């Protein structure tokens, strides 16, 4: 059994580590200051432009995009190491193109859509969003109410979506809708490409979230799209959506590993410096237990992530393993960052340190793309052989 990355993949991981260290972490002070002022945590256009430039120059652009579109077409085992490094900082920035929607497009586009949507997205020239969740139907796609009905040579979409990231900035949004009410999520759900400024596609409000993030609520009101905007096969949108969700879930697990690793290193650095009642915290058994548990669980989560990634690369069914590591990795991040905040005392509560934003990001990830409890349910259901 081989436990080391190939040399080429290790070099990419090292580049990602250098990118985070030299270009992202130096922006943390400005990000934290904006968040403390209530302005959100996103990099400014100038900061984002600088990050994009550095990522391109370092060869970190289009890592899993198709080679014919200028990408590196890396396997998931290589991306685990890259995403762990990207999780080490609280600066909200994704290497382009963002993998989940990329992989959903790769699995579904026709020739025309490949040129109009996938190719520019793979090159990092466009921004995408995906609208799945609805008020009252978050983790259960069977509760989806948004309908798409045929209208001549096209479709009319009506419904409400919520928690949609980047909806206001996206050049196009992948909208999930029910096209056969009787079949619902199992054979009656379809995906549509809805361009920005399409009549009837209305961004209602920006919703401030923890960690200086924002999502959006959308209303689709007689939103008309032509037949060419159907993404994939009518009624077969559930499986490609799961490809997208599993990609983000594994990505989040890796970010959680990065957050936990950074928080653990901060504890290791600070514990010998802080003295209470004449003894350094590094000599307190509770603190030693925190660090030992963080190291052990981080190691376990990393191995779980590589196992899930290998299964995906081998085209095996990895849904159970992805649910396991998504829950384990995000819970690990929250626990480890919380303990680091406890160790730092009042300093850990300040908005001048990255710990509070790291904790908020971990808290979000425990909910996003399926809360921990849902993933535990999925794992147990699969192991017990229970039908949904």
N, C-alpha and C positions, 0 to 999 in steps of 0.2 A: 504494500500500500504506500502510495507516494504522498508526502505531506508538504512538498515545496512547490512554489509556482515555477513555471518555466522561466528561463532567464529573461525573455522578452517581456513577459507579463510582470516579472519582478521589477524590471526597469520602469515600466509604466506606473507601478505602484509607488516607486521611489520618486518619480516625477510628480505624482499627485501629492505626495507628502511635502515635497519642496514647494509646490504651488500653494498649498495651504499655509505652510510656515512663512513663506516670503511675501505672499500677496493677499491672503485672506485674513490671517490673524492680525496683521498690522491695521486692518480696518475695524477691528472690534471696538476700539475706543469711540470712534465716530458713530458706529451702529448703536452702541449702548447709550450714547448721549442723545441720539435722535429718539430712541425708544423711551428714555426717561422724560423727554420733553413731549411725549405723546404723538410723535410724528411717524411712528412705525419704524421698522427695523430694516427695510429694504435698502440696498445700496443706492446711492444717487446715480443718475444717468452717467455722470463722469466716472464714478467708481466702477460701475458695471462695464463701461467701455474699456477701462483699464484691465479689469479681470478678463474680459473676453479676449483682449489683445494678448495678454500673457498666456492664457490657455491655448490660443492658437499657436503662438510661437513655441510653446513647450510640447506641442503635439498631443494636447489633451482635448482635441475637438473632434466630435463625431466618433467617439470610441467604439460604440456598438452600432453605428450606422453602416449601411451596405457599402462595400468597397467601390462599387460602380458609381456611388454618389459621393465619393471622397472620404468615406469613413474607414475605420480600422477593422470593423466587424469582429470585435473582441468577444470571446466567450464569456459566460457569466462568472466563471471562476476567477477571471482576471478583474472583472468589475467589482467583485466583493472587496478586494483590497483597495481599489480606488474609492469606492463609496465609504469604506471605513475611514479613510483619510479625510474625505469631505465632511464627515460627521464630527470631526474634532473641533470645529469652530462654530460659533453661534452666528456667523455672518450668513444670511440666507442667500445662497447663490448655487445654482445647478450648472454643471458642465452641459454644454449644448451638443445635440438636442436632448431634451429631457426624455429619458429612456421609456417610461410607461406608455405614453401616447405614440412614441416612435414604433414600439413593438406591436401595438395594436394596429397601427396603419400598415406596417409591413405584412401583417397577417391577413389584411382585408382588401387593400386597394386594388382597383382595376387599372388598366394601362393608362387611362386618362387621368385618374386620380393620382397615379404614381408621379406623373409629370407636374400636375397642378398643386398637389399637397405634400406628398411624401418627399419628393426630391428637394424642394426648398426647405422643408422642415429638417431633413437630414443634414443639410448644409448649414443649419443654424440661422437661416434667414427669416424665419417666421416663428411666431409664438402660437401655441395651441392651448386649449382648455378642454376639459371633459365635464359634462353635466350629467350626473347619475342620481345623486341623492335628491330627495324631495321632502318637503315638510311632512312629517309623519311616516316617512318611508326611507329611513337612513340605511341600515344594514340589511334590509330585506327587499331585494329587487322585486319580489312577488307583489309587494304593495305599491308598485309604481303606477301612477295615475296618468302621466303624460301620454297623450295619444297622437299617433301619426296616421292620417287617413288619406287614401288616394284622392287625388283631385286632377282629373285629366291625365296629363303626362308628368305629374309630379305628386307632391305630398303637402298636406297642411298639418302643421304641428301645433298642438295646444297643451299647455300644462305649466307647471311651476317647478323650478329647480332651486336648490339651496346648497350652500357650502362649496360653491364652485370657485376654485382658485384661478386667478388670472383672467376671469371672464371679461373684464373691462379692457384688458390690454391685448387679448388674444386676437390674432388675425382670423382664426376659425375655431369653432367649438364643436366637439363631438357630442351630439345630443342623443341620449338613450331614450327611446320611446316605445310604447306598446303598439304593435301593428295588428295583433290578433288577440282580442280581449279574452277569448276562450282559452287560448294556450298560455297566455301570460308570459312569465319569464322563461318557460320551457317550450320554446318554439314560436313564441309570439312577440319577442322583443327584437327591435332593430336599432341600428346606429345610423346617424345622419351627420353629414358635414354641413354646418351652418356658418356661413361667412359673417365676418364683422359687418355691422350696419345693414344686415338683412332685415327688411320690414317685418315687424312682429317679434323680433328678437330684442327684448328689453331688459337691460340690467337695472334692477330696481334699487338696489342699495349695496353699499360696501359694509361688510360686517367685521369690526375689529375683533381679532382673536388674541389668545395668549401669545407671548413671545414677539409682539410687534408685527404679527402676521395679519393678513386680511383675506376674507373670502367674500363671495357675492351671492345675492339672490337674483334669480332670473325669472321673467315671465315670458312664455311663448304664447302669443295671441294671434291666431290665424297666420302663423309664420309659414310662408310658402317657399318650398325648395323644389328644384326640378328633379327629375328621376335620377340624374347623374350624381346627386348628393347622397344617395343611399350607399352606405359604407358596408361592403360585404354583401351577404345574401339576406334577403328579406326574412325576418323571423329568426335568424341565426346570430343575433347580436350578443347573446349571453356569453358564449365561449370566448370570442375575442375580447369582450369586456373583462373576463376573468384573466386572460393573458395580461392585460393592462394592470389589473389589480394585483396579481401575483408579482409582477415586476416591481411595483411600488412597495409592496409589503416586504419583499426581500431587501430592497433598497433601504427601507426604513430600519430594518433589523441591523443592517450594516452601519447606518448612521448612529443607531443606538450603541453599537459596539464602540464606535469612535468616541461618542460622548462619554461613555463609561471609562474608556481608556484615559481620556484627557482628565476627567474628574479624579480618577485614581492617582494619576501622576501628580496632580495638584495636591492631593492629600499626602503623598509621599514627600513632596517638597516642603510642605508647611508643617507637618507633624513634628519634626525635630526642632523647629524654630519656636513654636508656641509652648511656653512653659506655664503650667498651672499648679499651684501649691508646691512649687519647687521641683516639679518633674516635667520633662518634655512630654507632649502628647504621644509621641512615638513609643513611649514606654508604657502607655496605658493599654491594658489588654483589650478593651472595647475597640480602640482605634486599630490595634493590630488585627483584630477579627474583621473589622470593616475592610481593611486593605487586603487581607487574605481572601475574603469572600469575593471582593471585587475582581481580584486577579483570577480566581478559580472560575467564576461565572463568565467573565469576559473570554477566557480561554475556551470554555465550553460553547459559548455563543458563537465564537469565531469558527469553531469546527462544525457546528450546526449549519452556519451560513455557507461554508464551502461544500458541505454535503448536499444541501438543497440546490446550490448553484450547479454542482456536478450533475445532479439528476436532471435539471432543466437542460443543460448542454447535451445530455445523452437522450433527450426527448422522452424521458420517463415522466410518469405522473408524480409531481412533487407537491401537490396541493396540501397534503397533511404536513409535510416537512416545512413548507413555507409558513403555514399557520403556526406551527410550533415555534419557529425561530422569530417570527414577527412578534408574537406575544412575549417570548423569553427576552429577546433583545431590547424591546422598548421598556419592559418592566425593569430590566437590569439597569438601563440608562437612568430611569427615574430614581431607583433606589440608590445608585452610586452617587449621582449628583446631589441627592438629598443628604446623604451622609457627609459629602464634602462640604456642603453648606453648614451642616451641624458642626463639623470640625473647625471651620473658619469662624464660627460664632457670629457676632454682629456684622463683621466684615462680609460674611457670606450672604447677608441679607441685602447688601447695598446694590444699587443699580450701576455702580462703578465697576463691578466685577462681572465676568461672563457667566458665573454659576447660575444666577437667577434666570437668565435667558435660556441657558442650556436646560434648566429644569422645566421651563415653560414649553420648550420645544419637545422635550421628552413626554411631557403631559399631553401635548397635542397628539403625538404619535401613538399614544395608548388608545386613542379614539379613532384617528384617521384610518381610512381603508379597512375598517372593521375593528371594533374595540376588542380588548383582550378577552373578554368573556365570550364573545362570538367565536373567536379562534379556538378557545378551549372547547367550546361546544362542537365545533367542526371536527377537531381532533378526536374527541370522545365518540362522536357520532360515527366517524369513519372506522374507528377501532371496534366499536360495538356492532357495526353492520346495520345501523338503524337507518331507515328511510326518513327523508325530511318530512 
